[in-house]
Amino acid sequence: MALPSPNLDDRRFQQLVDEAKRYVQQRAPEWTDHNVSDPGVTLIETFAYLVDQLLYRLNRVPEKNYAAFLDLLGIRLFPPAAARAEVDFWLSAPQTETVLLRAGTEVSTLRTETDEAVVLSTAEDLPVVPSSLERLVTVSASGEQSDGTARLADGADVRCFQQRPVAGDAMLFALPAVVPRCILVVRLDSRVEGVGVDPRQPPLAW
């Protein structure tokens, strides 16, 4: 864990102005007008602003020393690089053929009242492969297999696991082709009987 860089002087503009006014009251009691309209107060605020900027640079000294020490150890800062982010693309409707998103396709973040949109472009081609469910097989922990494809096609219920599920039960979905880097949506419907349980919206644990 890195140690935080200390502030060598934590005074700010208003504190410097207040300190200068207190000093004026001690050294020049005949100066009684301390309002911002007084030319002397204007000078105080001007010098307080300059000192505030100087303190800001002074507090950067530990950070500069830290970078200098790393430089002596042969550790260099990473060079500037383009920002990278993962982006998900969704089709508006199922397609029968592959949809190819070319490299260089531009996307952007949402523009707000305070922040401009950040525009990014894809780095490589992305084929969105059409897919559908061809077979549905359940496998119990003991290795017993059951093909539920026909029942699912008829609109009948298919049990995902055994009557009493145990660790190791599995449900396998067979697709017509591999779909690398594509998002598959699996919608499951279930019925659960019990006191206080909505049969169409049962609590599920994954």
HELIX and SHEET records of a PDB file:
HELIX    1   1 PHE A   13  ARG A   27  1                                  15    
HELIX    2   2 PRO A   39  ASN A   59  1                                  21    
HELIX    3   3 VAL A   61  LEU A   72  1                                  12    
HELIX    4   4 THR A  149  ALA A  153  1                                   5    
SHEET    1   A 2 VAL A  99  LEU A 101  0                                        
SHEET    2   A 2 LEU A 126  VAL A 128 -1                                        
SHEET    1   B 2 GLU A 106  SER A 108  0                                        
SHEET    2   B 2 VAL A 119  SER A 121 -1                                        
SHEET    1   C 3 GLN A 145  ASP A 147  0                                        
SHEET    2   C 3 ARG A 135  VAL A 139 -1                                        
SHEET    3   C 3 ALA A 170  ALA A 174 -1                                        
END                                                                             
